[in-house]
Amino acid sequence: MKKLFLPIVFVIIAAPTATHAQTSNPLIGSVGREWKQLSGYIARAADQVPESDYGFRPTPAVRTFAQLIGHLVDSQFEICAAALNEKPKAVEGDWEKKTVKAELTAGFRESSEYCARAYAQPDAAATLPTQLFGNNATRFNALVHNAVHDGEHYGNIVTYMRIRGMVPPSSQPTPPPAT
């Protein structure tokens, strides 16, 4: 029994490692999956909130919904530029000052497409140095920061939507797969 037990334990312990090792970019891939889900929720929320609520702010001390989406556009362009070790993408105007839903939703999609390039780089690139907000960092650190930042502000979006009587994307039922 003891001879059979040790190989079984080894297989149980080694199986997840072997599966993980087969993933081409386990570091960037793992944070990229989280970011993709969060940015998808943000894009859906930006589409679902009516333009009449883009000027809504829960209290005078916080951003309007439009300013929040604009802030996310600006931030994604800046942080993902650091993750790619590029100069921040020149954006026409200040996104946080925009108020038109169509402009902001298009801007968020554009910034997400730009970030998708950063999350598609190989893990070897993740260890390379970059500058993030004037500090030394790795590209991986920038990608993690972007995902966390999007998550933080998606939490704000959830609150804004709930106050306005809407169900945020992460709480909506998942549609069945197409057949």
TIRO-2110 file (N, C-alpha, C; in Angstrom, 1 decimal):
// TIRO-2110
0.8, -1.2, 0.0, N, 1, A
0.0, 0.0, 0.0, CA, 1, A
0.9, 1.3, 0.0, C, 1, A
1.9, 1.3, 0.8, N, 2, A
2.8, 2.4, 0.9, CA, 2, A
3.5, 2.7, -0.5, C, 2, A
3.9, 1.6, -1.2, N, 3, A
4.5, 1.8, -2.5, CA, 3, A
3.5, 2.4, -3.5, C, 3, A
2.3, 2.2, -3.4, N, 4, A
1.3, 2.7, -4.3, CA, 4, A
0.9, 4.2, -3.9, C, 4, A
0.9, 4.5, -2.6, N, 5, A
0.6, 5.8, -2.1, CA, 5, A
1.5, 6.9, -2.6, C, 5, A
2.8, 6.7, -2.5, N, 6, A
3.7, 7.7, -2.9, CA, 6, A
3.6, 8.2, -4.4, C, 6, A
3.5, 7.3, -5.4, N, 7, A
3.3, 7.7, -6.7, CA, 7, A
2.0, 8.5, -6.9, C, 7, A
1.0, 8.1, -6.2, N, 8, A
-0.3, 8.8, -6.4, CA, 8, A
-0.2, 10.2, -5.8, C, 8, A
0.5, 10.4, -4.7, N, 9, A
0.7, 11.7, -4.1, CA, 9, A
1.5, 12.5, -5.1, C, 9, A
2.6, 11.9, -5.7, N, 10, A
3.4, 12.7, -6.6, CA, 10, A
2.6, 13.2, -7.8, C, 10, A
1.7, 12.3, -8.4, N, 11, A
0.9, 12.7, -9.5, CA, 11, A
-0.1, 13.8, -9.1, C, 11, A
-0.7, 13.7, -7.9, N, 12, A
-1.6, 14.8, -7.5, CA, 12, A
-0.9, 16.1, -7.3, C, 12, A
0.4, 16.1, -6.8, N, 13, A
1.1, 17.3, -6.6, CA, 13, A
1.7, 17.9, -7.9, C, 13, A
2.2, 17.0, -8.8, N, 14, A
2.8, 17.4, -10.0, CA, 14, A
1.8, 17.8, -11.1, C, 14, A
0.6, 17.3, -11.1, N, 15, A
-0.3, 17.5, -12.2, CA, 15, A
-0.6, 19.0, -12.3, C, 15, A
-0.9, 19.8, -11.3, N, 16, A
-1.2, 21.2, -11.5, CA, 16, A
0.1, 21.9, -12.0, C, 16, A
1.2, 21.5, -11.5, N, 17, A
2.5, 22.2, -12.0, CA, 17, A
2.7, 21.9, -13.5, C, 17, A
2.5, 20.7, -13.9, N, 18, A
2.7, 20.3, -15.3, CA, 18, A
1.7, 21.1, -16.2, C, 18, A
0.5, 21.1, -15.7, N, 19, A
-0.5, 21.9, -16.5, CA, 19, A
-0.2, 23.3, -16.6, C, 19, A
0.3, 23.9, -15.5, N, 20, A
0.7, 25.3, -15.4, CA, 20, A
1.9, 25.6, -16.3, C, 20, A
2.8, 24.6, -16.3, N, 21, A
4.0, 24.8, -17.1, CA, 21, A
3.7, 24.8, -18.6, C, 21, A
2.6, 24.2, -19.0, N, 22, A
2.2, 24.2, -20.4, CA, 22, A
1.6, 25.5, -20.9, C, 22, A
1.2, 26.3, -20.0, N, 23, A
0.7, 27.6, -20.3, CA, 23, A
1.9, 28.5, -20.8, C, 23, A
1.7, 29.1, -22.0, N, 24, A
2.8, 29.8, -22.6, CA, 24, A
3.3, 31.0, -21.7, C, 24, A
2.4, 31.7, -21.1, N, 25, A
2.7, 32.9, -20.3, CA, 25, A
1.9, 32.9, -19.0, C, 25, A
2.3, 32.1, -18.1, N, 26, A
1.5, 31.9, -16.9, CA, 26, A
1.4, 33.2, -16.0, C, 26, A
2.5, 34.0, -16.0, N, 27, A
2.4, 35.3, -15.2, CA, 27, A
1.5, 36.3, -15.8, C, 27, A
1.9, 36.7, -17.0, N, 28, A
1.1, 37.8, -17.7, CA, 28, A
-0.3, 37.2, -18.0, C, 28, A
-0.4, 35.9, -18.3, N, 29, A
-1.7, 35.3, -18.7, CA, 29, A
-2.6, 35.3, -17.5, C, 29, A
-2.2, 35.1, -16.3, N, 30, A
-3.1, 35.1, -15.1, CA, 30, A
-3.6, 36.5, -14.8, C, 30, A
-2.8, 37.5, -14.8, N, 31, A
-3.2, 38.8, -14.5, CA, 31, A
-4.0, 39.4, -15.7, C, 31, A
-3.7, 38.9, -16.9, N, 32, A
-4.4, 39.3, -18.1, CA, 32, A
-5.8, 38.9, -18.1, C, 32, A
-6.0, 37.6, -17.7, N, 33, A
-7.4, 37.1, -17.6, CA, 33, A
-8.3, 37.9, -16.6, C, 33, A
-7.7, 38.3, -15.5, N, 34, A
-8.4, 39.2, -14.5, CA, 34, A
-8.7, 40.5, -15.1, C, 34, A
-7.7, 41.1, -15.8, N, 35, A
-7.9, 42.4, -16.4, CA, 35, A
-9.0, 42.4, -17.5, C, 35, A
-8.9, 41.3, -18.3, N, 36, A
-9.9, 41.2, -19.4, CA, 36, A
-11.3, 41.2, -18.9, C, 36, A
-11.5, 40.4, -17.8, N, 37, A
-12.8, 40.3, -17.2, CA, 37, A
-13.3, 41.7, -16.7, C, 37, A
-12.4, 42.3, -15.9, N, 38, A
-12.7, 43.6, -15.4, CA, 38, A
-13.0, 44.7, -16.4, C, 38, A
-12.1, 44.7, -17.4, N, 39, A
-12.3, 45.8, -18.5, CA, 39, A
-13.6, 45.5, -19.3, C, 39, A
-13.9, 44.2, -19.4, N, 40, A
-15.2, 43.8, -20.1, CA, 40, A
-16.4, 44.3, -19.3, C, 40, A
-16.3, 44.1, -18.0, N, 41, A
-17.4, 44.7, -17.1, CA, 41, A
-17.5, 46.2, -17.2, C, 41, A
-16.4, 46.9, -17.2, N, 42, A
-16.4, 48.3, -17.3, CA, 42, A
-17.0, 48.8, -18.7, C, 42, A
-16.6, 48.1, -19.7, N, 43, A
-17.1, 48.5, -21.1, CA, 43, A
-18.6, 48.2, -21.1, C, 43, A
-19.1, 47.1, -20.6, N, 44, A
-20.5, 46.8, -20.6, CA, 44, A
-21.3, 47.8, -19.7, C, 44, A
-20.7, 48.2, -18.6, N, 45, A
-21.4, 49.2, -17.7, CA, 45, A
-21.4, 50.5, -18.4, C, 45, A
-20.3, 50.9, -19.1, N, 46, A
-20.3, 52.2, -19.8, CA, 46, A
-21.4, 52.2, -20.9, C, 46, A
-21.6, 51.1, -21.5, N, 47, A
-22.7, 51.0, -22.6, CA, 47, A
-24.0, 51.0, -21.9, C, 47, A
-24.2, 50.4, -20.8, N, 48, A
-25.5, 50.2, -20.2, CA, 48, A
-26.0, 51.5, -19.5, C, 48, A
-25.1, 52.3, -18.9, N, 49, A
-25.6, 53.5, -18.2, CA, 49, A
-26.0, 54.5, -19.2, C, 49, A
-27.3, 55.0, -19.1, N, 50, A
-27.8, 56.0, -20.0, CA, 50, A
-27.0, 57.3, -20.0, C, 50, A
-26.9, 57.9, -21.2, N, 51, A
-26.1, 59.2, -21.3, CA, 51, A
-26.6, 60.2, -20.2, C, 51, A
-27.9, 60.1, -19.9, N, 52, A
-28.5, 61.1, -18.9, CA, 52, A
-27.8, 60.9, -17.5, C, 52, A
-27.3, 59.7, -17.3, N, 53, A
-26.6, 59.4, -16.0, CA, 53, A
-25.1, 59.6, -16.0, C, 53, A
-24.6, 60.1, -17.1, N, 54, A
-23.1, 60.3, -17.2, CA, 54, A
-22.7, 61.5, -16.4, C, 54, A
-23.6, 62.4, -16.1, N, 55, A
-23.3, 63.5, -15.2, CA, 55, A
-23.6, 63.2, -13.7, C, 55, A
-24.0, 62.0, -13.4, N, 56, A
-24.4, 61.6, -12.0, CA, 56, A
-23.1, 61.4, -11.2, C, 56, A
-23.2, 61.9, -10.0, N, 57, A
-22.2, 61.7, -9.0, CA, 57, A
-22.9, 61.4, -7.6, C, 57, A
-22.5, 60.4, -6.9, N, 58, A
-23.2, 60.1, -5.6, CA, 58, A
-23.1, 61.2, -4.6, C, 58, A
-21.9, 61.8, -4.5, N, 59, A
-21.8, 63.0, -3.6, CA, 59, A
-20.9, 64.0, -4.3, C, 59, A
-20.9, 65.2, -3.9, N, 60, A
-20.1, 66.3, -4.5, CA, 60, A
-18.6, 66.0, -4.5, C, 60, A
-18.1, 65.2, -3.6, N, 61, A
-16.7, 64.9, -3.4, CA, 61, A
-16.1, 63.9, -4.4, C, 61, A
-17.0, 63.2, -5.2, N, 62, A
-16.5, 62.2, -6.1, CA, 62, A
-16.7, 62.6, -7.6, C, 62, A
-16.1, 61.8, -8.4, N, 63, A
-16.2, 62.0, -9.9, CA, 63, A
-17.6, 61.7, -10.4, C, 63, A
-18.0, 62.4, -11.5, N, 64, A
-19.2, 62.0, -12.2, CA, 64, A
-18.9, 60.6, -12.8, C, 64, A
-20.0, 60.0, -13.3, N, 65, A
-19.8, 58.7, -14.0, CA, 65, A
-18.9, 59.0, -15.3, C, 65, A
-19.2, 60.0, -16.0, N, 66, A
-18.4, 60.4, -17.2, CA, 66, A
-16.9, 60.6, -16.8, C, 66, A
-16.6, 61.3, -15.7, N, 67, A
-15.3, 61.5, -15.2, CA, 67, A
-14.6, 60.2, -14.8, C, 67, A
-15.4, 59.3, -14.3, N, 68, A
-14.8, 58.0, -13.9, CA, 68, A
-14.4, 57.2, -15.1, C, 68, A
-15.2, 57.2, -16.1, N, 69, A
-14.9, 56.4, -17.3, CA, 69, A
-13.7, 57.1, -18.0, C, 69, A
-13.7, 58.5, -18.1, N, 70, A
-12.6, 59.2, -18.6, CA, 70, A
-11.3, 59.0, -17.9, C, 70, A
-11.3, 58.9, -16.6, N, 71, A
-10.2, 58.6, -15.8, CA, 71, A
-9.6, 57.2, -16.1, C, 71, A
-10.5, 56.2, -16.3, N, 72, A
-10.0, 54.9, -16.7, CA, 72, A
-9.4, 54.9, -18.0, C, 72, A
-9.9, 55.7, -19.0, N, 73, A
-9.3, 55.8, -20.3, CA, 73, A
-7.9, 56.3, -20.2, C, 73, A
-7.8, 57.5, -19.5, N, 74, A
-6.4, 58.1, -19.3, CA, 74, A
-5.5, 57.1, -18.6, C, 74, A
-5.9, 56.5, -17.6, N, 75, A
-5.1, 55.6, -16.8, CA, 75, A
-4.6, 54.4, -17.6, C, 75, A
-5.5, 53.8, -18.3, N, 76, A
-5.1, 52.6, -19.1, CA, 76, A
-4.1, 53.0, -20.1, C, 76, A
-4.3, 54.1, -20.8, N, 77, A
-3.3, 54.5, -21.8, CA, 77, A
-1.9, 54.7, -21.1, C, 77, A
-1.9, 55.4, -19.9, N, 78, A
-0.6, 55.7, -19.3, CA, 78, A
0.0, 54.4, -18.7, C, 78, A
-0.7, 53.6, -18.0, N, 79, A
-0.2, 52.4, -17.3, CA, 79, A
0.3, 51.4, -18.3, C, 79, A
-0.5, 51.2, -19.4, N, 80, A
-0.2, 50.2, -20.4, CA, 80, A
1.0, 50.7, -21.2, C, 80, A
1.2, 52.0, -21.4, N, 81, A
2.4, 52.5, -22.1, CA, 81, A
3.6, 52.1, -21.2, C, 81, A
3.5, 52.2, -19.9, N, 82, A
4.6, 51.8, -19.1, CA, 82, A
4.9, 50.3, -19.2, C, 82, A
3.8, 49.5, -19.3, N, 83, A
4.0, 48.1, -19.4, CA, 83, A
4.6, 47.7, -20.7, C, 83, A
4.4, 48.5, -21.7, N, 84, A
5.1, 48.3, -23.0, CA, 84, A
6.4, 49.0, -23.2, C, 84, A
6.7, 49.8, -22.1, N, 85, A
7.9, 50.6, -22.1, CA, 85, A
7.9, 51.6, -23.3, C, 85, A
6.7, 52.2, -23.5, N, 86, A
6.5, 53.2, -24.5, CA, 86, A
6.2, 54.5, -23.9, C, 86, A
6.3, 55.6, -24.6, N, 87, A
5.8, 56.9, -24.1, CA, 87, A
4.3, 56.8, -24.1, C, 87, A
3.7, 57.4, -23.1, N, 88, A
2.2, 57.4, -23.1, CA, 88, A
1.6, 57.8, -24.4, C, 88, A
0.6, 57.1, -24.8, N, 89, A
-0.1, 57.4, -26.1, CA, 89, A
-0.7, 58.8, -26.1, C, 89, A
-0.4, 59.5, -27.1, N, 90, A
-0.9, 60.9, -27.2, CA, 90, A
-2.4, 60.8, -27.4, C, 90, A
-3.2, 61.4, -26.5, N, 91, A
-4.6, 61.3, -26.6, CA, 91, A
-5.1, 62.7, -26.8, C, 91, A
-6.0, 62.9, -27.7, N, 92, A
-6.5, 64.2, -28.0, CA, 92, A
-7.4, 64.7, -26.8, C, 92, A
-7.0, 65.7, -26.2, N, 93, A
-7.7, 66.2, -25.0, CA, 93, A
-7.6, 65.4, -23.8, C, 93, A
-8.2, 65.9, -22.8, N, 94, A
-8.2, 65.2, -21.5, CA, 94, A
-9.5, 64.4, -21.3, C, 94, A
-9.3, 63.1, -21.3, N, 95, A
-10.5, 62.2, -21.3, CA, 95, A
-11.4, 62.4, -20.1, C, 95, A
-10.9, 62.8, -19.0, N, 96, A
-11.7, 63.1, -17.8, CA, 96, A
-12.6, 64.3, -17.9, C, 96, A
-12.3, 65.1, -18.9, N, 97, A
-13.2, 66.3, -19.1, CA, 97, A
-14.3, 66.1, -20.1, C, 97, A
-14.2, 64.9, -20.8, N, 98, A
-15.3, 64.6, -21.8, CA, 98, A
-16.6, 64.2, -21.1, C, 98, A
-17.7, 64.5, -21.7, N, 99, A
-19.0, 64.2, -21.1, CA, 99, A
-19.9, 63.4, -22.0, C, 99, A
-19.5, 63.2, -23.3, N, 100, A
-20.4, 62.5, -24.2, CA, 100, A
-20.1, 61.0, -24.2, C, 100, A
-21.2, 60.3, -23.9, N, 101, A
-21.1, 58.8, -23.7, CA, 101, A
-20.4, 58.1, -24.9, C, 101, A
-20.8, 58.5, -26.1, N, 102, A
-20.2, 57.8, -27.3, CA, 102, A
-18.7, 58.0, -27.4, C, 102, A
-18.2, 59.2, -27.1, N, 103, A
-16.8, 59.4, -27.0, CA, 103, A
-16.1, 58.6, -26.0, C, 103, A
-16.7, 58.6, -24.8, N, 104, A
-16.1, 57.9, -23.7, CA, 104, A
-16.1, 56.4, -23.8, C, 104, A
-17.1, 55.8, -24.4, N, 105, A
-17.2, 54.4, -24.6, CA, 105, A
-16.2, 54.0, -25.7, C, 105, A
-16.1, 54.8, -26.7, N, 106, A
-15.1, 54.5, -27.8, CA, 106, A
-13.7, 54.7, -27.2, C, 106, A
-13.5, 55.7, -26.4, N, 107, A
-12.1, 55.9, -25.8, CA, 107, A
-11.8, 54.7, -24.9, C, 107, A
-12.7, 54.2, -24.1, N, 108, A
-12.4, 53.1, -23.2, CA, 108, A
-12.0, 51.8, -24.1, C, 108, A
-12.8, 51.6, -25.1, N, 109, A
-12.5, 50.4, -26.0, CA, 109, A
-11.1, 50.6, -26.6, C, 109, A
-10.8, 51.8, -27.1, N, 110, A
-9.5, 52.0, -27.7, CA, 110, A
-8.3, 51.8, -26.6, C, 110, A
-8.5, 52.3, -25.4, N, 111, A
-7.5, 52.1, -24.4, CA, 111, A
-7.4, 50.6, -24.0, C, 111, A
-8.5, 49.9, -24.1, N, 112, A
-8.5, 48.5, -23.8, CA, 112, A
-7.7, 47.7, -24.9, C, 112, A
-7.9, 48.1, -26.1, N, 113, A
-7.2, 47.5, -27.3, CA, 113, A
-5.7, 47.7, -27.1, C, 113, A
-5.4, 48.9, -26.7, N, 114, A
-3.9, 49.2, -26.5, CA, 114, A
-3.4, 48.4, -25.3, C, 114, A
-4.2, 48.2, -24.3, N, 115, A
-3.7, 47.4, -23.1, CA, 115, A
-3.6, 45.9, -23.5, C, 115, A
-4.5, 45.5, -24.4, N, 116, A
-4.4, 44.1, -24.8, CA, 116, A
-3.1, 43.7, -25.4, C, 116, A
-2.4, 44.7, -26.1, N, 117, A
-1.1, 44.5, -26.6, CA, 117, A
-0.1, 44.3, -25.4, C, 117, A
-0.3, 45.0, -24.3, N, 118, A
0.6, 44.9, -23.2, CA, 118, A
0.4, 43.5, -22.5, C, 118, A
-0.8, 43.1, -22.4, N, 119, A
-1.1, 41.8, -21.8, CA, 119, A
-0.7, 40.6, -22.7, C, 119, A
-0.4, 40.9, -23.9, N, 120, A
-0.1, 39.8, -24.9, CA, 120, A
1.4, 39.6, -24.9, C, 120, A
2.2, 40.4, -24.3, N, 121, A
3.7, 40.2, -24.3, CA, 121, A
4.1, 38.9, -23.6, C, 121, A
5.2, 38.4, -23.9, N, 122, A
5.7, 37.2, -23.3, CA, 122, A
6.1, 37.4, -21.8, C, 122, A
6.1, 36.4, -21.0, N, 123, A
6.5, 36.5, -19.6, CA, 123, A
7.9, 37.1, -19.5, C, 123, A
8.8, 36.7, -20.4, N, 124, A
10.2, 37.2, -20.4, CA, 124, A
10.2, 38.7, -20.4, C, 124, A
9.3, 39.4, -21.1, N, 125, A
9.3, 40.8, -21.1, CA, 125, A
8.8, 41.4, -19.8, C, 125, A
8.0, 40.6, -19.0, N, 126, A
7.5, 41.1, -17.7, CA, 126, A
8.5, 41.5, -16.7, C, 126, A
9.7, 40.9, -16.8, N, 127, A
10.7, 41.2, -15.8, CA, 127, A
11.6, 42.4, -16.2, C, 127, A
11.3, 43.0, -17.4, N, 128, A
12.1, 44.1, -17.9, CA, 128, A
11.7, 45.4, -17.1, C, 128, A
12.6, 46.3, -17.0, N, 129, A
12.4, 47.5, -16.2, CA, 129, A
11.5, 48.5, -17.0, C, 129, A
10.8, 49.3, -16.3, N, 130, A
10.1, 50.5, -16.9, CA, 130, A
9.9, 51.5, -15.8, C, 130, A
9.3, 52.6, -16.2, N, 131, A
9.0, 53.7, -15.3, CA, 131, A
7.5, 53.7, -15.1, C, 131, A
7.0, 53.7, -13.9, N, 132, A
5.6, 53.8, -13.6, CA, 132, A
5.4, 55.0, -12.6, C, 132, A
4.7, 56.0, -13.1, N, 133, A
4.5, 57.2, -12.3, CA, 133, A
5.8, 57.8, -11.7, C, 133, A
6.9, 57.7, -12.5, N, 134, A
8.2, 58.3, -12.1, CA, 134, A
9.0, 57.4, -11.2, C, 134, A
8.5, 56.1, -11.0, N, 135, A
9.2, 55.2, -10.1, CA, 135, A
9.7, 54.0, -11.0, C, 135, A
10.8, 53.4, -10.6, N, 136, A
11.3, 52.2, -11.2, CA, 136, A
10.3, 51.0, -10.9, C, 136, A
10.0, 50.3, -11.9, N, 137, A
9.1, 49.1, -11.8, CA, 137, A
9.4, 48.1, -12.9, C, 137, A
8.8, 47.0, -12.8, N, 138, A
8.8, 46.0, -13.9, CA, 138, A
7.6, 46.2, -14.7, C, 138, A
7.6, 45.7, -15.9, N, 139, A
6.4, 45.7, -16.8, CA, 139, A
5.3, 44.9, -16.1, C, 139, A
5.6, 43.8, -15.5, N, 140, A
4.6, 43.0, -14.8, CA, 140, A
3.9, 43.8, -13.7, C, 140, A
4.7, 44.6, -13.0, N, 141, A
4.2, 45.5, -11.9, CA, 141, A
3.1, 46.4, -12.5, C, 141, A
3.5, 47.0, -13.7, N, 142, A
2.5, 47.9, -14.3, CA, 142, A
1.2, 47.2, -14.7, C, 142, A
1.4, 46.0, -15.2, N, 143, A
0.2, 45.2, -15.6, CA, 143, A
-0.7, 44.9, -14.4, C, 143, A
-0.1, 44.5, -13.3, N, 144, A
-0.8, 44.2, -12.1, CA, 144, A
-1.5, 45.5, -11.6, C, 144, A
-0.8, 46.6, -11.6, N, 145, A
-1.3, 47.9, -11.2, CA, 145, A
-2.5, 48.3, -12.0, C, 145, A
-2.5, 48.1, -13.3, N, 146, A
-3.6, 48.4, -14.2, CA, 146, A
-4.8, 47.6, -13.9, C, 146, A
-4.6, 46.3, -13.7, N, 147, A
-5.7, 45.4, -13.3, CA, 147, A
-6.4, 45.8, -12.0, C, 147, A
-5.5, 46.0, -11.0, N, 148, A
-6.0, 46.4, -9.7, CA, 148, A
-6.8, 47.8, -9.8, C, 148, A
-6.2, 48.7, -10.5, N, 149, A
-6.8, 50.0, -10.7, CA, 149, A
-8.2, 49.9, -11.3, C, 149, A
-8.3, 49.1, -12.4, N, 150, A
-9.6, 48.9, -13.0, CA, 150, A
-10.5, 48.2, -12.1, C, 150, A
-10.1, 47.3, -11.3, N, 151, A
-10.9, 46.6, -10.3, CA, 151, A
-11.5, 47.6, -9.2, C, 151, A
-10.6, 48.5, -8.8, N, 152, A
-10.9, 49.5, -7.8, CA, 152, A
-12.1, 50.4, -8.3, C, 152, A
-11.9, 50.8, -9.6, N, 153, A
-12.9, 51.7, -10.1, CA, 153, A
-14.1, 51.0, -10.6, C, 153, A
-14.0, 49.7, -10.9, N, 154, A
-15.2, 49.0, -11.3, CA, 154, A
-16.1, 48.9, -10.0, C, 154, A
-15.5, 48.8, -8.8, N, 155, A
-16.2, 48.8, -7.6, CA, 155, A
-17.0, 50.1, -7.4, C, 155, A
-16.4, 51.3, -7.9, N, 156, A
-17.1, 52.5, -7.9, CA, 156, A
-18.3, 52.5, -8.8, C, 156, A
-18.1, 51.9, -10.0, N, 157, A
-19.1, 51.8, -11.0, CA, 157, A
-20.3, 51.0, -10.5, C, 157, A
-20.0, 49.9, -9.8, N, 158, A
-21.1, 49.1, -9.2, CA, 158, A
-21.9, 50.0, -8.3, C, 158, A
-21.3, 50.7, -7.5, N, 159, A
-22.0, 51.6, -6.5, CA, 159, A
-22.9, 52.6, -7.3, C, 159, A
-22.3, 53.3, -8.3, N, 160, A
-23.1, 54.3, -9.1, CA, 160, A
-24.3, 53.6, -9.7, C, 160, A
-24.1, 52.4, -10.3, N, 161, A
-25.2, 51.7, -11.0, CA, 161, A
-26.3, 51.3, -10.0, C, 161, A
-25.9, 50.8, -8.8, N, 162, A
-26.9, 50.3, -7.8, CA, 162, A
-27.7, 51.5, -7.3, C, 162, A
-27.0, 52.7, -7.1, N, 163, A
-27.7, 53.9, -6.6, CA, 163, A
-28.8, 54.3, -7.6, C, 163, A
-28.5, 54.1, -8.9, N, 164, A
-29.4, 54.5, -10.0, CA, 164, A
-30.4, 53.4, -10.3, C, 164, A
-30.4, 52.3, -9.5, N, 165, A
-31.4, 51.2, -9.7, CA, 165, A
-31.0, 50.2, -10.8, C, 165, A
-29.7, 50.2, -11.2, N, 166, A
-29.3, 49.3, -12.3, CA, 166, A
-28.5, 48.1, -11.7, C, 166, A
-28.5, 47.0, -12.5, N, 167, A
-27.7, 45.8, -12.1, CA, 167, A
-26.4, 45.9, -12.8, C, 167, A
-25.3, 45.9, -12.1, N, 168, A
-24.0, 45.9, -12.8, CA, 168, A
-23.7, 44.6, -13.5, C, 168, A
-22.9, 44.7, -14.6, N, 169, A
-22.6, 43.5, -15.4, CA, 169, A
-22.2, 42.3, -14.6, C, 169, A
-21.3, 42.5, -13.6, N, 170, A
-20.9, 41.3, -12.9, CA, 170, A
-22.0, 40.6, -12.1, C, 170, A
-23.1, 41.2, -11.9, N, 171, A
-24.2, 40.6, -11.2, CA, 171, A
-25.4, 40.2, -12.1, C, 171, A
-25.2, 40.4, -13.4, N, 172, A
-26.2, 40.0, -14.4, CA, 172, A
-26.0, 38.5, -14.7, C, 172, A
-27.1, 37.9, -15.0, N, 173, A
-27.0, 36.5, -15.4, CA, 173, A
-26.2, 36.3, -16.6, C, 173, A
-25.4, 35.2, -16.7, N, 174, A
-24.6, 34.9, -17.8, CA, 174, A
-25.5, 34.2, -18.9, C, 174, A
-25.5, 34.8, -20.1, N, 175, A
-26.3, 34.2, -21.1, CA, 175, A
-25.8, 32.8, -21.5, C, 175, A
-26.8, 31.9, -21.8, N, 176, A
-26.3, 30.5, -22.2, CA, 176, A
-25.5, 30.6, -23.5, C, 176, A
-24.6, 29.6, -23.6, N, 177, A
-23.7, 29.6, -24.8, CA, 177, A
-24.5, 29.4, -26.1, C, 177, A
-24.1, 30.0, -27.2, N, 178, A
-24.8, 29.9, -28.4, CA, 178, A
-24.7, 28.4, -28.9, C, 178, A
-25.7, 27.9, -29.5, N, 179, A
-25.7, 26.6, -30.1, CA, 179, A
-25.6, 26.6, -31.6, C, 179, A
END
